[in-house]
Amino acid sequence: MNSRIRWRRVLLILVLAAIIYGVSWLVFPDWARTNQGWLVLGALAFTVGLETASKLVEFILHPSPRTTGGGTKKSPSGDIARSVDIRNVRAGGDVIAAAGDILINYAQPTPFGASNEIDARFRDVAGDASLQVEADLRRALEEWREGHKDEANSIVRQIRTRGATWSSLLPTARAKVLRFEARIALTSDNGLSRAKELADEAQKVIPGNRDERLEALITRSEIGPDAALQSLPPNTVDIDTINLRASLLLEVGRTEDCLRLLRVESLGLAPDAETYRLRALVALQKGDIHRARVESLKAKELKSSWLSIQFVIAMVDYWSVISPAAHPPILGPQPVPVQFLMVKCDDESQARLRTAGDTFNMLANNPSNSTSERVGYLLWALACLSNVAEPESQSQAAAICKAILALDPVNFIAIGWAIARDLSIDLSEAERKLKAATENPEPILTLIARPPAATKTKVACQTRDNEG
């Protein structure tokens, strides 16, 4: 027993004995005067007996845990765990156990039969650590959206590799970490199986607690967007689920349904940056360049550093320069070649193309990109520079096209731009790959061997400007 507690009990016994002695003098003064010695002994005996009885009742109601010979204490569930000194629980939320940095997960039976006060202290520690982890996850998500994928992965790895901290987290916090990792895996090439493993692991941490959005994303990667739409709960009203459902509707071509869903103000919700980004894409799909620009700039006001928003702003700049007659019925993820006569050649439009091309190049050069992401961004940069009526830009377009074909030798869109703009590129490797990959490559090979007469972009622009 702690020595301070022992002296307090002794002092309490003496005080109680003195009170009994004083009361006896007041009630039985004659007897107390003649039997002072017995009175003192009786007061002490009564007080000690009262203390002993209270300890006996406490032992019966709350039996102390048995201690094994090895210095461990046995929990009510029968598990053996090392004893942890509660004095090692500090206000900052750290727990350093006496033996081996053992942290107690409050969700499991307390390993040494601690009192409610001790269990609450550990619960507070686990809660503090979990709150910190959730803050770290929000920071990792922001890093990811800004294109700092390595930093986001580093934050998650630090959470997972701090074994003691990981074991002390609340189950909800551990599940969030696992599900965040699953989302990261889905964005990588061939990451579907890993994402499913992490999602299953999170489900085991909290059985019965589903993450419908993650399940829908996995379904989209595994089966397609239509199946992902079916997997989402129909009546969920939160901004993240609405945004995901809207993006899937847009992907399957249900533009009007997507637009109705994105009018979140009618539901009492405030649009966030992702909502505005999706509204910009819907406006682009409908051919409303002005509305697309307005919505994309609203998104930029909220989250200017998000790569997805920078990408959409550059897309708006690109399509604003292309004649509506050349817009495809459904805007695809990559821009297909257009005739140069469909490209605006005024100074403002050409400047927009250069700005958009710089943005796509910047996005492509992110070292955290997967191969498919890099190719996708480079295709947009190729489209922008291929439509700029300057020899220097055409040379840059040729360099970008070569970079794409080095990563994906049979990329039809890159080959199409090379042919449409007569870029100075050797397509013999693409021809060889196409022969190996295509059952009937003759139509494509003929197009590569005999490209149409190149449009002299600078001359074409000057002619159209003069005619205007």
Secondary structure, 3 states (H helix, E strand, C coil): CCHHHHHHHHHHHHHHHHHHHHHHHHHCHHHHHHCHHHHHHHHHHHHHHHHHHHHHHHHHHCCCCCECCCCCEECCCCCEECCCCHHHECCCCCECCCCCCCCCCCCCCCCCCCCHHHHHHHHHHHHHHHHHHHHHHHHHHHHHHCCCHHHHHHHHHHHHHCHHHHHHCCHHHHHHHHHHHHHHHHCCCCCHHHHHHHHHHHHHHCCCCCCHHHHHHHHHHHCCHHHHHHHCCCCCCCHHHHHHHHHHHHHCCCHHHHHHHCCHHHHCCCCCHHHHHHHHHHHHHCCCHHHHHHHHHHHHHHCCCCHHHHHHHHHHHHHHHECHHHCCCCCCCCCCCCCHHHECCCHHHHHHHHHHHHHHHHHHCCCCCCHHHHHHHHHHHHHHHHCCCCHHHHHHHHHHHHHHHHHCCCCHHHHHHHHHCCCCCCCHHHHHHHHHHCCCCHHHHHHHHCCCCCCCHHHHHHHHHHHC
